[in-house]
């Protein structure tokens, strides 16, 4: 396997600044015009016999994705914290897809134990093959201002929005069908997140770490903590593709930005009651939600990535997608050394042994350790 090509420090710094400036400018424009952007067209496929797990699917983007997939005849597993709300969502979906097969499963992704039990139950219930795994559940703040850390000791958003994705993918991978798709619902916030290479490699609890949980030079407000979890989802997708390609597996991982989409997210405690001085970004977005696009529109890129059979979609796993196109993002400049370090830290936090690079390849010296800088994809 050819080593990565080096990129000079000055060129890399200029490229990083250009990416961030261009991304933020485009983000502002697309946010202001979200409601008026042209409709995206979904290819209507027949997914009969395909199983799709969608977390956080009783409202918003998750429910919208489940509806689109149900209309394509996929067997749907609505994975929700609140089963009463899930029953309401199921009834709504059946109005659009009367013949759909929909199952309800309970899961609160805010603890590792909950995620483990969910995956163990999937196995004891028969371990059906998984064709689509959509990590959509997420929060924009802890339940209360005092509850900064979850039961496992990790910053609440980091646990709920990212570590749950990692543990569930790890435990459910053995049930993946050929050509399985893993889709993560990222956010426009991924454009403003940032990760330093100086973060701790040991698992740290009861701590919000600068350069890891939030970017250097910014305050650890909820919207910023959220943005970094969404950036880490992109890094996770990129690492999964590195891993699976080395292992010769045909699974594909994607992360997509739904854009500024209207959902229950902005009505939840911690976001809805945000004051301007407390968190300006959440305050602006929750007050401007009338400008947001419908969830049924925002989710379409995720549905496309989960179902499309095009070679381009399969070949561009590990990239950021938005409005059915790949987008340049800061992770395109992250080298393998940083990505390896993230993987190591995540596995320590989750408490698993999950090799990113097969040991036999490392022992043969056929894989570059990741000490060089990746060149930008054209």
Helices and strands as residue ranges (DSSP letters): H 9-32, G 34-36, E 51-55, H 60-71, E 75-80, H 83-96, E 102-106, H 112-124, E 130-135, H 156-158, I 159-163, H 164-172, G 173-175, E 176-185, G 188-191, H 222-247, E 252-257, G 264-267, H 280-287, G 289-291, H 295-298, H 300-307, H 311-315, E 320-322, E 325-327, G 330-333, H 336-350, H 359-364
